[in-house]
């Protein structure tokens, strides 16, 4: 006796049209622009490509972009963990307001963030007027790039670590204390191993966001070639000079690095799920 295949009712019926629309949408929005980028870059010879992406000015922009993004992500990993810890473990006045402020870099237009930061850290700004007389110049320097990347990357760490902290019950810390563990031992041996996968994921997301950031940086960076020029700005500069092949070549390098970062984030998330299981 033949058996009928078991079908599963879903909210969105029709696997074939749903899959077809998904492929069409991804092709239109993602694959076609990326293909155009690769095809335009392919118009260069290998020697021209290497000469373009390894030029001294371009190499300097890599060092500024990746160096500042790495430093900002490291700082956000530390202070993002502290912010998430306070929001989860403590009761304080205005807690919901502080929690909402964490998401401000997500909602704030990047250009507005850049203008605000440059105004605050300028020589006549609220903080700049205090820092510059002490020899700390932030606006229009590589330090300003670091500040901007720190501002935009903090929510990634907080929102990645916060759910994990909420799942860790406070009784775990009390049990460790009852067994004679100090606060540092409780954090290092009990809590930190549970938080590490989420913390690494937040670090990777903050780093990737910093590498690709443009709007909030150009207003505070100074944009001096070989000093404070980021790679996204260099791509825009080449487009304005009608050097489309050069712009797409540099963008291809950034695209390759983005794929590597996406792979790293996915591996970290997979490790996090396996660690949680």
N, C-alpha and C positions, 0 to 999 in steps of 0.2 A: 504494500500500500504506500503510495507516494505521500510524502509529507510536504506541507506548504512551508515555505521559508517564513521565519518569524520576522515581522517588521516592527520597528520601534517608532512610535509616534513622537514627533518632536515639535517644538514650538514653531520652527521655520521648516515647513514641509518641502520636499523635493531636493534631494542631494545634488542631482546633476545641474539644475539651474542655479542653485546656490553656489556650487563650486565654480561654475562657468562665470558667474558674476564676480566672484572673488578674484579669479585669475584676470578677468578683464579690468577690474578696478585697480589691482596691483600693477598690471602692465601699464595702464594709462598714467597712474600717479607716480610709480616708483621706477619700473623697469625702463620705460622709454626715455625719461630724463637721464638715467644712469647710462643707458646705451649711447645716447647722444654725446655724453661726456667722454666715454671711452673711445667712440669713433672719431671725435675731434682730436683727441690726444694721439690717436693712431696715425694722424697725418704727419706727425713728427717722426724723424728717424730716431733710432736708439741713441745715437750720439747727441742729437739735439735735445732729446728728452732728458738725458742725464745732465747735459749742460744747463738746462733750464731749472730742474728741480734741485740741483746741487750748487747753484750759483751762490757766491758769498752772502748776498743780501737775503736770499731765500733760506740758506742754512741758518743765518742769524735769526730770522723770523721763527724757524723751527725751535731754536734754543729758547727764545723768549716765550713762545706759546706753550710748548710742552713743559718747560721748566716751571713757569708760573702756575700752570694747571696742576702739575704734580705737587708743588708746595701748597697750593690752595686746598687741594683734595686731602693732603695730609693733615692740615690744620682743621679742616672740616670734620675729618674722621674723629679727632680728639674732642673738639668742642661740640660737634653734633651729637656725640655719645652723651656728653654732659647735659646738653639741652634735653635730649630724649629722656634721660634718667630723671631730671627734675620734673618734667611734664608727667611722667608715669608714677613716680614714687612719692611725690610730695604734694601737699595741698597748700596753695598760696593764693593770695588775693590777685585777681586778674588773670588766673590761669588760662581761661578760655581765650582771653584777648591775646595773651602771649602765644598760645597755640595757633591762633589765626595769623599772627604776625610771621610765624615760621613760613607760611605759604605765600607771603607777600612777593618774593622774587618770582614765583610762578605767575602771578596775576599782573605784576607791574610790567609795562612795556619796557623793553631793554633800553631804548633810547632815553626814556624818563629816568631809569636807574642810573645810566651813565651821566646824564646831566646833573642829577642830584648828588652823586658821589663826587664829581668834579667840583661842584659848588661847595660842598662841605669840606673837602680836603684842599681846596685852593688856598693860596697865601692869605687871602682875606676871609676864608670860610671859618665856620665854627671850630672845626678841629685843626684845620691847616694853620690858622693864626696861632695856635698853641704849639703845634709840632714843628713848624718851620723855624721859629727862633731857637729851637733846641737842636737844629741840624737834621731834622727828619722831614724830608720833602717827599710827599706822596703823590700829589697830582702831577700828571705829565711826566711820570717816571715809570720804570718797570715795577716799582712797588705799587703804583696805582693799578697796574694790571692785576697784580696779586690780590689787592683789596677787592676789585670788581669780581674776580673769579671766586673769591671766598664768599662774597655776598650771594651770588647766584647759585653756588653749589651746596650751601648749607642745608636747604630743605631735602635734598636727595638722601643725605645721611640720616637726618632726623626721622623722615618718614619711612626709611627702610629699617631702622633699628627699633623704632617705637613699638610696632606690633609684636616684635619678639620679646621686648621687655614686658609688655602687657601680659604675655602668656607665661612669663616666669613669675611664679607666685612668691610673695614675700616670705612664706614659710620656709623656702629653701635657704634663705639667708639666716633665718632664726635657727634652723636645724644645724647649719654649719657653725653658728656661734655657740650653740649648746655643746657641740663636739669639741670646742676649744679653739676653733679657727679664729684668727684675727680678721679684721676687716679687709686688709690687703690680701690675705690668703683666701678669703671667701670670694673676693672679686677675681683674683687671678686663677684659682683652681675650679671654682664653681660657676661663676657668672660669665667670665670672659670667653671660655670655650663655647658657650651657647650663643654668645653675641657675635663671635668672630665671623661666621659666614655672612650674616646680614651686614656687619660693619664693612667687610671687604666689598660686598656688592654696592653699598652706598658710596664707598670710596671710588670704585670704578665708574659709577654713574656721574659723580661729581667731577671726576677727572675728564670724562668724555664731554660733559657739558662745557667745561672750561676750555677745552681744546677748540670746540666749534663756536664759541661765543664771539659775537661781533659788536652788537649795538651798545651794550653797556660798557665796552672797553675803549672804543675809539675816542670817546669824549674825555677820558681820564688818562689815556696812555701817553699822549704827546706825539705818538706816531712818527718817531724819528727813525729813519732807516738805520739798521745795524745796532740800534739801541733799544727802542721800545715799539717796534713795528711787529704786529702779530700776523700770522699767515693768512687768516681770512681777509684782512685789510689789504695785503699784498695781492691777493686774487682780485679784489675789487679794483685795485690800481691798474693791474694789467688789462682788465676789461675796459676801463676808461681809456686806456692807450690803444685799444683795438687789437691787443695781443691775445686773441682768443685761444690760440693753441697753447701759449704759455700759461694762461690762466687755467685751462682745463688740465694741463700737465700737473700743476701744483695741486689742483683740486683732486686729481686722481690719487696722488700720494695721500692726501687727507682722507679720501674715500677708503683707500686700503687700510689706513690706520683705524678708521671708524669700524670697518668690518672686523678687524682684530679685537677692538674694544668690545664690540657686540658679542663676539665669540667668547671673550673672557667673562663678560657679564652672564651669559647663558651658562657657562661652565660653573661659575660661582653659584648661580641660582640652583643648578642641578646638585651641586655639592651641598648646598644649604638644605634642600629638600631631603637628600639622603642622610644628612647629619641629623635632621629633625626626626626622621623615621627611626 
